Structure formats: structure tokens, C-alpha cells
């Protein structure tokens, strides 16, 4: 399976129950109810209350002349524990076109995708929680690998992602049903076998009603992240009537079920709710009206901390919307573009060769709610002629020339300038570093 940033810990897994009903075919129609919190969970990391010290009572015994009286007892100042600070990273679409598959294929016919994405390893390994955007299903066992327009990726794609430090993926996209429910189920089976989380598609109605939960032990407390995902698009291939819950869908004005799922996750013990959205219009650099409406609805609910968007295949800006938990705002990445693909100006637009990795900073005090306190972007670009490999764009701008790189300096400069123009705020150029052990992936 290759290199992993830590050995995954085998620990008893605890489910946070979230009850639900069936999901509708055209939109999520599950109405979820909150259930009990984590069994036995205490406000982890809360500092002990300072012990009170009674005032000294004057002694009835006369003080011996020349001897100083004993000092009065003092009350120790309570110590203030530092908050836990951790990062959540996501990126653009994992979109293995035929050319990407060919470059990943070994002489024996198997596939190894990790070398194509290895330059991003410091970021995916460095994040405390890394959530990928898996746009395509895997080809069911015994069936042929396919690419555009009906994708069925090699099964080796998933262990390749895991080996680079990805902890889980959103799987609700316009291509989710490209290989039918068999593709949906096999994709989830492979993610589960790799020890990764997944949300947005499901094998049962009960699974569809559950968020994907990650537990991170940090600074003496547990931070529970609930991940949800939905798509507004289905390419005319909705989930079948027999399995309407196979893909989670939503639309502007129809986000109520998604909000209720977020509310139920919080009631069951989640500290943060992250929603991955597959929405918008391809090759458009700004959010369309539907994205804006859905973003406002999720922010106004007060239940969602962070929205991670994709589908446009080009970068779109970051924003902080009014609302969010406690009215402190909700962060959104409207679209992160492409992570790995075969797209550039030869097929589409120049900007499809780029995407952003976004790094959310989470601050979790010993007591009180965890909150997203910052959201930053880092551009990546694909070198199609240079082996379909992706590279952090700022490193190439700074003069790095990895072996096999085919991109001319003027191409690199043009791509970087365009991403900077779209994002309109400074780029993060230092990868995060893990602040604790691997997240525990709870079963759905």
C-alpha cells in the first residue's frame, strides 16, 4: 500500500448514532433525528476547578516577640490550558481520465497512482484530517476500467490515495452512478478496506443517513468532525428507484434534510460539521446563483462550519458567509478546481490545469465549541506532458524543476498569475504539520 504518515491505530470504534429515513431520488428527503451523545463522553480537557482555600483564622496564642507571623495561605492561580489547534485539508477533483490511468499503469497491468500525486504528499500527510474529492466510482470487480464520459477507475486508486495520507473522501458527484450501484458499492467497499472514511454515497438507507465521523485526540480532548456530502448534478443518471439513497442529492431551497443531518450530528456529539458540495457550472470562476443560495441556506442554519465545493474544474474563491455556528460565520471554498486530471488548455481552458488545496485551521479550547478560525489556499497544477504529475505551483514559480517537468517557465507564470487573480488573497506556501495521532475513522 506504500508509505503512510502514521500506522493506523487499532482502537475500539464507537458509533455516534444518527437515526434517519430513506433518501429521495431527486433530492435528499431524509428527516433525521438527533440521538444521544458519545457514551460516557465528558468535557475532555477541561481544567480542574481551582481549589478554594479558607481564610486564615487569627490564632488565640500570642505571637512570640521577635518572631514573624506565618504568612497567610495563598490561593494558587488556576492554570489555563492552551486550545488544540488542528488542520483540515481538502482539494479539487480526483478525476482519472484515460491518460492518467495509462501513466499509472504498471507493466504487469496493475496501477500505482501515488507517484502522480506524490509532490502533494507534504500537504496531505501534514494535515490532521485530509478529505479528498473522489469524483468517479471504481470499476466493479470483473468489469473493465473506463474513463470519460462514463468513469470506472482502477481499484488501486483508493490505496494510492490512502498511502499519500488522505483519511477519507466525498463521493457524491455527477459521476457517482456512472457504473451503477455496483460501482457505488465497490467504491465504498474499497475505501472501507483501506481504513478511509466516505460520505455522499451509500450501500443502504441506514448508511445514507449517517455522517462520516472522524475523532481526533488533541490537547487532552477529542474533536469529533462530522463530514457530509451532496451533489446538485447527476448527468441524467439518478440513483435507481430501488436504491434512492445510493447518492445524496440536494438543491437550492431543498437543503432542509442536509441541515437536519448536520443538526443531528451535532446533537450526537460532533464538534464540527464539514459539508462537501458538488455544484456549480464547469469552467466558471465564480459561484453561480445556485451555489450562493445553497451556501446562504447552510450558513443561516447555524449547523455547518465549513463547505468544500467542487465541479467547476477551475478554482473559485474562498468566502466567509454570515451565519454559521453561534453566528460566527461559515467558511466556504466555492470550488477547488482539479487535483489530478488530464485537463488543460488543450481540451478545455488553461485554468483546468490548476486547482487549490485548502487548509482550514480549527481552534478547539479545553472547554467550549471548536471553530474554524481560518481558511487558506495553495495552488497545484498538472503537467500532462510530464507524466501526468501534479506539483504545488508556488514551488515551480520559485524555480523548482523536478525531473521530467515539461512546463515552460512562461506557462508556469501564466497559470500562477491566473489562480492568484481568481483567489484574490495571499497563498499559503508552508504545508501543515500533524498535531497529534491519526484520526479515528468511525464506521457509518
Secondary structure, DSSP 4 states (H G I P E B T S, - for coil): ----SSPPP---------B--PPPSSS-----B----STT---TTPPPPPPP-PPPPPPSSPPPTT-PPPPPP-PPPPP-PPPEEEEEEEEEEE---HHHHHHHB-TTS-B--HHHHGGGHHHHHHSSEEEEEE-SPBPPTTS--B-TTS-BB-THHHHHHHHTT--EEE--STTTTTTHHHHHHHHHHHHHHTT-EEESB-SSHHHHTSPEEEEEEETTEEEEEEEEEEES--TT-PPPGGGTTSB-B--TT--HHHHHHHHHHHHTT-SEEEEEEE-S-TT-SS--HHHHHHHHHHHHHT--SEEEEE-SSSB--EEEES-SGGGS-EEEES-BBEEE-S-STTTS-GGGGEEEEEEEEEEE-SSS-EEEEEEEEEEEEEETTTTSEEEEHHHHHTT---TT----HHHHHHHHHHHHHHH-SPPP-S-----SSPPEE---
